[in-house]
Amino acid sequence: MGRPSAPLWTLLTGLLLLANGAAGGAQGPLEVVPVADGVWAVIREFVPANSVVIETDRELVVVDAGGSRVAAQELLRELRRISAKPVHTVVVTSWRPDRLLGLETLREELPAPVRAIAHVDAVDRLNRADRSYLAPSVLEVARDLELAERALAEAPTDESEAALRRFLRDQGDDLGPTRSSPLPRVDLALDGDLTLASPRGTIRILTLPGGASGGELVVHLPERRVVVVGDLLTAPALRVDGYADPVAWLESLRRLEALEWDTAIPSRGAVLHGRLLLEIQMALLETIVDQVTAAYERGDALQELAIDLEPATLPFQGRPEALAAFDQALEGADLLAGQTWVVRSRDPRPNPSP
């Protein structure tokens, strides 16, 4: 049987994964969470794209620059509170605008030159981008303003109310500049792994096949037992969209599993402690790939395929904590019910025959 044309297969399923061990919600637009020695997660409440700050003996490395001028300026304020050391490198985990559009603001406002590193896939997408690349970020800013207005009515403290009002003022002023902001410039397109040595601990920048957002960079801090995972793991919700490729995603998660870490910092949501979410997500992807592959081999109509995600089909029997976490995930699945997951130009079989 010949291979079907792209889009190759469609899964009529939506997934929501809830994280275990998640930190509490922020009281304002962002929260700085100490994660390990010299590592801070900047968790965003409304603009849902986190940043990470890593301290070396002489400088700071930032992971993801934020999705707007205001997001980058908020990050700069926190950088000055964290350390007086200069920022030398910004690592961008994926091509998505919410990781990249703050980059030029950082370049403008930081006193020393900044080197930006991204996956070669992200750079390729940027080189082919036009002004429409900015449209999702404009929509995000507008949506964030609506969320912040709602939160303001329930602000628990004067400090959080002041932070929300500042966010509304600054982010509202940012709608125009976001529409006309320059496309970001990347200095190093990474097509392999890169290690930055420091007495404070090694920083490994790893290129992975991605699957959630195309090619992705993961930042691994082995001595500090921390990994920055981009979109590969996401809390509190994992959205499966048209950019997802479960075969590549599963390959990336297997590489992630082989690394030494106790704490994962995703691009969206809270800091993750432990590996339960990784285990659940790998089991789900393995189940999806196996079921779609079997249907493909039978010649079934893949557009009509219903995926069985009942716990009995997954390796969680006899483990109450894993079953409870998986049940929580399924309880929220109606949020994405009916969402189409299109995998573009990939045969679902890991090693397809000609």
Contacts in CASP RR format, 6 or more apart in sequence:
PFRMAT RR
TARGET T0000
AUTHOR 0000-0000-0000
METHOD contacts of the structure
MODEL  1
MGRPSAPLWTLLTGLLLLANGAAGGAQGPLEVVPVADGVWAVIREFVPAN
SVVIETDRELVVVDAGGSRVAAQELLRELRRISAKPVHTVVVTSWRPDRL
LGLETLREELPAPVRAIAHVDAVDRLNRADRSYLAPSVLEVARDLELAER
ALAEAPTDESEAALRRFLRDQGDDLGPTRSSPLPRVDLALDGDLTLASPR
GTIRILTLPGGASGGELVVHLPERRVVVVGDLLTAPALRVDGYADPVAWL
ESLRRLEALEWDTAIPSRGAVLHGRLLLEIQMALLETIVDQVTAAYERGD
ALQELAIDLEPATLPFQGRPEALAAFDQALEGADLLAGQTWVVRSRDPRP
NPSP
1 299 0 8 1.000
3 347 0 8 1.000
3 352 0 8 1.000
4 302 0 8 1.000
6 344 0 8 1.000
6 345 0 8 1.000
7 342 0 8 1.000
7 343 0 8 1.000
7 344 0 8 1.000
7 345 0 8 1.000
8 302 0 8 1.000
8 343 0 8 1.000
8 344 0 8 1.000
8 345 0 8 1.000
8 346 0 8 1.000
8 347 0 8 1.000
8 348 0 8 1.000
9 292 0 8 1.000
9 296 0 8 1.000
9 302 0 8 1.000
9 305 0 8 1.000
9 342 0 8 1.000
9 343 0 8 1.000
9 348 0 8 1.000
10 302 0 8 1.000
10 303 0 8 1.000
10 305 0 8 1.000
10 340 0 8 1.000
10 341 0 8 1.000
10 342 0 8 1.000
10 343 0 8 1.000
11 288 0 8 1.000
11 292 0 8 1.000
11 305 0 8 1.000
11 307 0 8 1.000
11 340 0 8 1.000
11 341 0 8 1.000
11 343 0 8 1.000
12 303 0 8 1.000
12 304 0 8 1.000
12 305 0 8 1.000
12 306 0 8 1.000
12 307 0 8 1.000
12 338 0 8 1.000
12 340 0 8 1.000
13 240 0 8 1.000
13 288 0 8 1.000
13 306 0 8 1.000
13 307 0 8 1.000
13 309 0 8 1.000
13 338 0 8 1.000
13 339 0 8 1.000
13 341 0 8 1.000
14 240 0 8 1.000
14 333 0 8 1.000
14 336 0 8 1.000
14 337 0 8 1.000
14 338 0 8 1.000
14 339 0 8 1.000
14 341 0 8 1.000
15 238 0 8 1.000
15 239 0 8 1.000
15 240 0 8 1.000
15 284 0 8 1.000
15 309 0 8 1.000
15 329 0 8 1.000
15 333 0 8 1.000
15 336 0 8 1.000
16 237 0 8 1.000
16 238 0 8 1.000
16 329 0 8 1.000
16 332 0 8 1.000
16 333 0 8 1.000
16 335 0 8 1.000
16 336 0 8 1.000
17 234 0 8 1.000
17 235 0 8 1.000
17 237 0 8 1.000
17 238 0 8 1.000
17 277 0 8 1.000
17 280 0 8 1.000
17 281 0 8 1.000
17 284 0 8 1.000
17 329 0 8 1.000
18 235 0 8 1.000
18 236 0 8 1.000
18 237 0 8 1.000
18 325 0 8 1.000
18 328 0 8 1.000
18 329 0 8 1.000
18 332 0 8 1.000
19 234 0 8 1.000
19 235 0 8 1.000
19 236 0 8 1.000
19 269 0 8 1.000
19 270 0 8 1.000
19 272 0 8 1.000
19 277 0 8 1.000
20 272 0 8 1.000
20 273 0 8 1.000
20 274 0 8 1.000
20 276 0 8 1.000
20 277 0 8 1.000
20 321 0 8 1.000
20 325 0 8 1.000
21 270 0 8 1.000
21 272 0 8 1.000
21 273 0 8 1.000
21 274 0 8 1.000
22 235 0 8 1.000
22 236 0 8 1.000
22 269 0 8 1.000
22 270 0 8 1.000
22 271 0 8 1.000
22 272 0 8 1.000
23 31 0 8 1.000
23 33 0 8 1.000
23 43 0 8 1.000
23 270 0 8 1.000
23 271 0 8 1.000
24 270 0 8 1.000
25 31 0 8 1.000
25 43 0 8 1.000
25 45 0 8 1.000
25 270 0 8 1.000
26 43 0 8 1.000
26 44 0 8 1.000
26 45 0 8 1.000
27 156 0 8 1.000
27 157 0 8 1.000
27 159 0 8 1.000
27 160 0 8 1.000
27 163 0 8 1.000
28 45 0 8 1.000
28 151 0 8 1.000
28 160 0 8 1.000
28 163 0 8 1.000
28 164 0 8 1.000
28 167 0 8 1.000
29 44 0 8 1.000
29 45 0 8 1.000
29 46 0 8 1.000
29 47 0 8 1.000
29 74 0 8 1.000
29 148 0 8 1.000
29 163 0 8 1.000
29 164 0 8 1.000
29 166 0 8 1.000
29 167 0 8 1.000
30 42 0 8 1.000
30 43 0 8 1.000
30 44 0 8 1.000
30 45 0 8 1.000
30 74 0 8 1.000
30 78 0 8 1.000
31 42 0 8 1.000
31 43 0 8 1.000
31 45 0 8 1.000
32 40 0 8 1.000
32 41 0 8 1.000
32 42 0 8 1.000
32 43 0 8 1.000
32 78 0 8 1.000
32 81 0 8 1.000
32 82 0 8 1.000
33 40 0 8 1.000
33 41 0 8 1.000
33 42 0 8 1.000
33 43 0 8 1.000
33 271 0 8 1.000
34 40 0 8 1.000
35 41 0 8 1.000
35 52 0 8 1.000
35 226 0 8 1.000
35 263 0 8 1.000
35 265 0 8 1.000
35 271 0 8 1.000
36 221 0 8 1.000
36 224 0 8 1.000
36 225 0 8 1.000
36 226 0 8 1.000
36 263 0 8 1.000
37 200 0 8 1.000
37 224 0 8 1.000
38 53 0 8 1.000
38 54 0 8 1.000
38 55 0 8 1.000
38 200 0 8 1.000
38 224 0 8 1.000
39 52 0 8 1.000
39 53 0 8 1.000
39 54 0 8 1.000
39 55 0 8 1.000
39 221 0 8 1.000
39 224 0 8 1.000
39 226 0 8 1.000
40 52 0 8 1.000
40 53 0 8 1.000
40 78 0 8 1.000
40 82 0 8 1.000
41 50 0 8 1.000
41 51 0 8 1.000
41 52 0 8 1.000
41 265 0 8 1.000
41 271 0 8 1.000
42 50 0 8 1.000
42 51 0 8 1.000
42 52 0 8 1.000
42 53 0 8 1.000
42 75 0 8 1.000
42 78 0 8 1.000
43 50 0 8 1.000
43 269 0 8 1.000
43 270 0 8 1.000
43 271 0 8 1.000
44 50 0 8 1.000
44 51 0 8 1.000
44 66 0 8 1.000
44 71 0 8 1.000
45 151 0 8 1.000
46 144 0 8 1.000
46 147 0 8 1.000
46 148 0 8 1.000
46 151 0 8 1.000
46 167 0 8 1.000
46 171 0 8 1.000
47 66 0 8 1.000
47 67 0 8 1.000
47 68 0 8 1.000
47 70 0 8 1.000
47 71 0 8 1.000
47 98 0 8 1.000
47 140 0 8 1.000
47 141 0 8 1.000
47 144 0 8 1.000
47 171 0 8 1.000
48 98 0 8 1.000
48 140 0 8 1.000
48 268 0 8 1.000
48 269 0 8 1.000
49 64 0 8 1.000
49 66 0 8 1.000
49 67 0 8 1.000
49 71 0 8 1.000
49 96 0 8 1.000
49 98 0 8 1.000
49 99 0 8 1.000
49 267 0 8 1.000
49 268 0 8 1.000
50 64 0 8 1.000
50 265 0 8 1.000
50 266 0 8 1.000
50 267 0 8 1.000
50 268 0 8 1.000
50 269 0 8 1.000
51 62 0 8 1.000
51 63 0 8 1.000
51 64 0 8 1.000
51 65 0 8 1.000
51 66 0 8 1.000
51 75 0 8 1.000
52 62 0 8 1.000
52 63 0 8 1.000
52 64 0 8 1.000
52 219 0 8 1.000
52 228 0 8 1.000
52 265 0 8 1.000
53 60 0 8 1.000
53 61 0 8 1.000
53 62 0 8 1.000
53 63 0 8 1.000
53 78 0 8 1.000
53 79 0 8 1.000
53 82 0 8 1.000
53 83 0 8 1.000
54 60 0 8 1.000
54 61 0 8 1.000
54 62 0 8 1.000
54 63 0 8 1.000
54 203 0 8 1.000
54 219 0 8 1.000
54 221 0 8 1.000
55 82 0 8 1.000
55 83 0 8 1.000
55 85 0 8 1.000
55 200 0 8 1.000
56 85 0 8 1.000
56 196 0 8 1.000
56 198 0 8 1.000
56 199 0 8 1.000
56 200 0 8 1.000
56 201 0 8 1.000
56 203 0 8 1.000
57 198 0 8 1.000
57 199 0 8 1.000
57 200 0 8 1.000
58 85 0 8 1.000
58 88 0 8 1.000
58 198 0 8 1.000
59 85 0 8 1.000
59 86 0 8 1.000
59 87 0 8 1.000
59 88 0 8 1.000
59 89 0 8 1.000
60 79 0 8 1.000
60 82 0 8 1.000
60 83 0 8 1.000
60 85 0 8 1.000
60 86 0 8 1.000
60 87 0 8 1.000
60 88 0 8 1.000
61 87 0 8 1.000
61 88 0 8 1.000
61 89 0 8 1.000
61 90 0 8 1.000
61 91 0 8 1.000
61 196 0 8 1.000
61 203 0 8 1.000
62 75 0 8 1.000
62 79 0 8 1.000
62 87 0 8 1.000
62 89 0 8 1.000
62 90 0 8 1.000
62 91 0 8 1.000
62 106 0 8 1.000
63 90 0 8 1.000
63 91 0 8 1.000
63 92 0 8 1.000
63 93 0 8 1.000
63 219 0 8 1.000
63 228 0 8 1.000
63 265 0 8 1.000
64 90 0 8 1.000
64 91 0 8 1.000
64 92 0 8 1.000
64 93 0 8 1.000
64 99 0 8 1.000
64 230 0 8 1.000
64 267 0 8 1.000
65 71 0 8 1.000
65 72 0 8 1.000
65 75 0 8 1.000
65 90 0 8 1.000
65 92 0 8 1.000
65 99 0 8 1.000
65 100 0 8 1.000
65 101 0 8 1.000
65 102 0 8 1.000
65 103 0 8 1.000
65 105 0 8 1.000
65 106 0 8 1.000
65 116 0 8 1.000
65 184 0 8 1.000
66 72 0 8 1.000
66 75 0 8 1.000
66 98 0 8 1.000
66 99 0 8 1.000
66 100 0 8 1.000
66 101 0 8 1.000
66 102 0 8 1.000
66 103 0 8 1.000
67 97 0 8 1.000
67 98 0 8 1.000
67 99 0 8 1.000
67 100 0 8 1.000
67 101 0 8 1.000
67 102 0 8 1.000
67 137 0 8 1.000
67 140 0 8 1.000
68 101 0 8 1.000
68 102 0 8 1.000
68 137 0 8 1.000
68 140 0 8 1.000
68 141 0 8 1.000
68 171 0 8 1.000
68 174 0 8 1.000
68 177 0 8 1.000
68 178 0 8 1.000
68 181 0 8 1.000
69 101 0 8 1.000
69 102 0 8 1.000
69 105 0 8 1.000
69 174 0 8 1.000
69 177 0 8 1.000
69 178 0 8 1.000
69 181 0 8 1.000
70 167 0 8 1.000
70 170 0 8 1.000
70 171 0 8 1.000
70 173 0 8 1.000
70 174 0 8 1.000
71 98 0 8 1.000
71 101 0 8 1.000
71 102 0 8 1.000
72 102 0 8 1.000
72 103 0 8 1.000
72 105 0 8 1.000
72 106 0 8 1.000
72 109 0 8 1.000
73 105 0 8 1.000
73 109 0 8 1.000
73 170 0 8 1.000
75 106 0 8 1.000
76 105 0 8 1.000
76 106 0 8 1.000
76 109 0 8 1.000
76 110 0 8 1.000
79 87 0 8 1.000
86 110 0 8 1.000
86 111 0 8 1.000
86 112 0 8 1.000
87 106 0 8 1.000
87 110 0 8 1.000
87 112 0 8 1.000
87 114 0 8 1.000
88 112 0 8 1.000
88 114 0 8 1.000
88 115 0 8 1.000
89 114 0 8 1.000
89 115 0 8 1.000
89 116 0 8 1.000
89 117 0 8 1.000
89 196 0 8 1.000
90 103 0 8 1.000
90 106 0 8 1.000
90 114 0 8 1.000
90 115 0 8 1.000
90 116 0 8 1.000
90 117 0 8 1.000
91 117 0 8 1.000
91 118 0 8 1.000
91 205 0 8 1.000
91 217 0 8 1.000
91 219 0 8 1.000
91 228 0 8 1.000
92 99 0 8 1.000
92 100 0 8 1.000
92 103 0 8 1.000
92 116 0 8 1.000
92 117 0 8 1.000
92 118 0 8 1.000
92 119 0 8 1.000
92 122 0 8 1.000
92 186 0 8 1.000
92 217 0 8 1.000
93 99 0 8 1.000
93 119 0 8 1.000
93 216 0 8 1.000
93 217 0 8 1.000
93 218 0 8 1.000
93 219 0 8 1.000
93 228 0 8 1.000
93 230 0 8 1.000
93 231 0 8 1.000
93 267 0 8 1.000
94 119 0 8 1.000
94 122 0 8 1.000
94 212 0 8 1.000
94 213 0 8 1.000
94 214 0 8 1.000
94 215 0 8 1.000
94 216 0 8 1.000
94 217 0 8 1.000
94 230 0 8 1.000
94 231 0 8 1.000
94 267 0 8 1.000
95 118 0 8 1.000
95 119 0 8 1.000
95 121 0 8 1.000
95 122 0 8 1.000
95 125 0 8 1.000
95 126 0 8 1.000
95 213 0 8 1.000
95 214 0 8 1.000
95 215 0 8 1.000
96 136 0 8 1.000
96 213 0 8 1.000
96 231 0 8 1.000
97 133 0 8 1.000
97 134 0 8 1.000
97 136 0 8 1.000
97 137 0 8 1.000
97 140 0 8 1.000
98 136 0 8 1.000
98 137 0 8 1.000
98 140 0 8 1.000
98 267 0 8 1.000
99 267 0 8 1.000
100 118 0 8 1.000
100 122 0 8 1.000
100 126 0 8 1.000
100 184 0 8 1.000
101 134 0 8 1.000
101 137 0 8 1.000
101 178 0 8 1.000
101 181 0 8 1.000
101 184 0 8 1.000
102 184 0 8 1.000
103 116 0 8 1.000
103 184 0 8 1.000
103 185 0 8 1.000
103 186 0 8 1.000
104 181 0 8 1.000
104 182 0 8 1.000
104 184 0 8 1.000
104 185 0 8 1.000
106 114 0 8 1.000
107 113 0 8 1.000
107 114 0 8 1.000
107 185 0 8 1.000
115 187 0 8 1.000
115 188 0 8 1.000
116 184 0 8 1.000
116 185 0 8 1.000
116 186 0 8 1.000
116 187 0 8 1.000
116 188 0 8 1.000
117 186 0 8 1.000
117 187 0 8 1.000
117 188 0 8 1.000
117 190 0 8 1.000
117 194 0 8 1.000
117 205 0 8 1.000
117 217 0 8 1.000
118 126 0 8 1.000
118 186 0 8 1.000
118 188 0 8 1.000
118 189 0 8 1.000
118 190 0 8 1.000
118 217 0 8 1.000
119 189 0 8 1.000
119 190 0 8 1.000
119 191 0 8 1.000
119 207 0 8 1.000
119 214 0 8 1.000
119 215 0 8 1.000
119 216 0 8 1.000
119 217 0 8 1.000
120 189 0 8 1.000
120 190 0 8 1.000
120 191 0 8 1.000
120 207 0 8 1.000
121 214 0 8 1.000
121 215 0 8 1.000
122 186 0 8 1.000
122 189 0 8 1.000
122 215 0 8 1.000
123 186 0 8 1.000
123 189 0 8 1.000
124 189 0 8 1.000
126 133 0 8 1.000
126 183 0 8 1.000
126 184 0 8 1.000
126 186 0 8 1.000
129 183 0 8 1.000
133 183 0 8 1.000
134 178 0 8 1.000
134 179 0 8 1.000
134 181 0 8 1.000
137 178 0 8 1.000
138 175 0 8 1.000
138 178 0 8 1.000
138 179 0 8 1.000
141 171 0 8 1.000
141 172 0 8 1.000
141 174 0 8 1.000
141 175 0 8 1.000
141 178 0 8 1.000
142 175 0 8 1.000
144 171 0 8 1.000
145 168 0 8 1.000
145 171 0 8 1.000
145 172 0 8 1.000
148 164 0 8 1.000
148 167 0 8 1.000
148 168 0 8 1.000
148 171 0 8 1.000
149 168 0 8 1.000
151 164 0 8 1.000
152 161 0 8 1.000
152 164 0 8 1.000
152 165 0 8 1.000
152 168 0 8 1.000
155 161 0 8 1.000
155 164 0 8 1.000
190 205 0 8 1.000
190 207 0 8 1.000
190 217 0 8 1.000
191 207 0 8 1.000
192 206 0 8 1.000
192 207 0 8 1.000
193 204 0 8 1.000
193 205 0 8 1.000
193 206 0 8 1.000
193 207 0 8 1.000
194 204 0 8 1.000
194 205 0 8 1.000
195 202 0 8 1.000
195 203 0 8 1.000
195 204 0 8 1.000
195 205 0 8 1.000
196 202 0 8 1.000
196 203 0 8 1.000
196 204 0 8 1.000
196 205 0 8 1.000
201 221 0 8 1.000
201 222 0 8 1.000
201 223 0 8 1.000
201 224 0 8 1.000
202 221 0 8 1.000
202 222 0 8 1.000
202 223 0 8 1.000
203 219 0 8 1.000
203 220 0 8 1.000
203 221 0 8 1.000
204 219 0 8 1.000
204 220 0 8 1.000
204 221 0 8 1.000
204 222 0 8 1.000
205 217 0 8 1.000
205 218 0 8 1.000
205 219 0 8 1.000
205 220 0 8 1.000
206 217 0 8 1.000
206 218 0 8 1.000
206 219 0 8 1.000
206 220 0 8 1.000
206 255 0 8 1.000
207 215 0 8 1.000
207 216 0 8 1.000
207 217 0 8 1.000
208 215 0 8 1.000
208 216 0 8 1.000
208 217 0 8 1.000
208 218 0 8 1.000
208 232 0 8 1.000
208 251 0 8 1.000
208 252 0 8 1.000
208 255 0 8 1.000
208 256 0 8 1.000
209 215 0 8 1.000
209 216 0 8 1.000
209 245 0 8 1.000
209 248 0 8 1.000
209 249 0 8 1.000
209 251 0 8 1.000
209 252 0 8 1.000
210 216 0 8 1.000
210 231 0 8 1.000
210 232 0 8 1.000
210 245 0 8 1.000
210 248 0 8 1.000
210 249 0 8 1.000
210 251 0 8 1.000
210 252 0 8 1.000
211 232 0 8 1.000
211 243 0 8 1.000
211 244 0 8 1.000
211 245 0 8 1.000
211 246 0 8 1.000
211 247 0 8 1.000
211 248 0 8 1.000
211 249 0 8 1.000
211 252 0 8 1.000
212 230 0 8 1.000
212 231 0 8 1.000
212 232 0 8 1.000
212 234 0 8 1.000
212 243 0 8 1.000
212 244 0 8 1.000
212 249 0 8 1.000
213 230 0 8 1.000
213 231 0 8 1.000
213 243 0 8 1.000
214 243 0 8 1.000
214 245 0 8 1.000
214 248 0 8 1.000
215 248 0 8 1.000
216 230 0 8 1.000
216 231 0 8 1.000
216 232 0 8 1.000
216 252 0 8 1.000
217 230 0 8 1.000
218 227 0 8 1.000
218 228 0 8 1.000
218 229 0 8 1.000
218 230 0 8 1.000
218 232 0 8 1.000
218 252 0 8 1.000
218 256 0 8 1.000
219 227 0 8 1.000
219 228 0 8 1.000
220 226 0 8 1.000
220 227 0 8 1.000
220 228 0 8 1.000
220 259 0 8 1.000
220 261 0 8 1.000
221 227 0 8 1.000
221 261 0 8 1.000
222 259 0 8 1.000
222 260 0 8 1.000
222 261 0 8 1.000
225 260 0 8 1.000
225 261 0 8 1.000
225 262 0 8 1.000
225 263 0 8 1.000
226 261 0 8 1.000
226 262 0 8 1.000
226 263 0 8 1.000
226 264 0 8 1.000
226 265 0 8 1.000
227 256 0 8 1.000
227 259 0 8 1.000
227 261 0 8 1.000
227 263 0 8 1.000
227 264 0 8 1.000
227 265 0 8 1.000
228 264 0 8 1.000
228 265 0 8 1.000
229 256 0 8 1.000
229 264 0 8 1.000
229 265 0 8 1.000
229 266 0 8 1.000
229 267 0 8 1.000
230 266 0 8 1.000
230 267 0 8 1.000
231 266 0 8 1.000
231 267 0 8 1.000
231 268 0 8 1.000
232 249 0 8 1.000
232 252 0 8 1.000
232 253 0 8 1.000
232 256 0 8 1.000
232 266 0 8 1.000
233 256 0 8 1.000
233 264 0 8 1.000
233 266 0 8 1.000
233 272 0 8 1.000
233 277 0 8 1.000
233 278 0 8 1.000
233 281 0 8 1.000
234 266 0 8 1.000
234 267 0 8 1.000
234 268 0 8 1.000
234 269 0 8 1.000
235 266 0 8 1.000
235 268 0 8 1.000
235 269 0 8 1.000
235 270 0 8 1.000
235 272 0 8 1.000
235 277 0 8 1.000
236 269 0 8 1.000
236 270 0 8 1.000
237 268 0 8 1.000
237 335 0 8 1.000
238 281 0 8 1.000
239 336 0 8 1.000
240 336 0 8 1.000
240 339 0 8 1.000
240 341 0 8 1.000
241 339 0 8 1.000
241 341 0 8 1.000
242 340 0 8 1.000
242 341 0 8 1.000
242 342 0 8 1.000
242 343 0 8 1.000
242 344 0 8 1.000
244 341 0 8 1.000
244 343 0 8 1.000
245 343 0 8 1.000
245 344 0 8 1.000
245 346 0 8 1.000
246 285 0 8 1.000
246 288 0 8 1.000
246 289 0 8 1.000
246 341 0 8 1.000
246 343 0 8 1.000
246 348 0 8 1.000
247 289 0 8 1.000
247 343 0 8 1.000
247 346 0 8 1.000
247 348 0 8 1.000
247 350 0 8 1.000
248 346 0 8 1.000
249 285 0 8 1.000
250 282 0 8 1.000
250 285 0 8 1.000
250 286 0 8 1.000
250 289 0 8 1.000
253 278 0 8 1.000
253 281 0 8 1.000
253 282 0 8 1.000
253 285 0 8 1.000
254 282 0 8 1.000
256 278 0 8 1.000
257 275 0 8 1.000
257 278 0 8 1.000
257 282 0 8 1.000
262 273 0 8 1.000
262 274 0 8 1.000
263 271 0 8 1.000
263 272 0 8 1.000
263 273 0 8 1.000
263 274 0 8 1.000
264 271 0 8 1.000
264 272 0 8 1.000
264 274 0 8 1.000
264 277 0 8 1.000
264 278 0 8 1.000
265 271 0 8 1.000
265 272 0 8 1.000
266 272 0 8 1.000
276 321 0 8 1.000
276 322 0 8 1.000
276 325 0 8 1.000
277 325 0 8 1.000
279 322 0 8 1.000
280 316 0 8 1.000
280 322 0 8 1.000
280 325 0 8 1.000
280 326 0 8 1.000
280 329 0 8 1.000
283 314 0 8 1.000
283 315 0 8 1.000
283 316 0 8 1.000
284 309 0 8 1.000
284 314 0 8 1.000
287 307 0 8 1.000
287 308 0 8 1.000
287 309 0 8 1.000
287 313 0 8 1.000
287 314 0 8 1.000
288 307 0 8 1.000
289 348 0 8 1.000
289 350 0 8 1.000
291 305 0 8 1.000
291 307 0 8 1.000
291 308 0 8 1.000
292 302 0 8 1.000
292 305 0 8 1.000
292 307 0 8 1.000
292 348 0 8 1.000
293 348 0 8 1.000
293 349 0 8 1.000
295 302 0 8 1.000
295 305 0 8 1.000
296 302 0 8 1.000
296 347 0 8 1.000
296 348 0 8 1.000
296 349 0 8 1.000
309 330 0 8 1.000
311 317 0 8 1.000
311 323 0 8 1.000
311 326 0 8 1.000
311 327 0 8 1.000
314 326 0 8 1.000
316 322 0 8 1.000
316 323 0 8 1.000
316 326 0 8 1.000
317 323 0 8 1.000
END
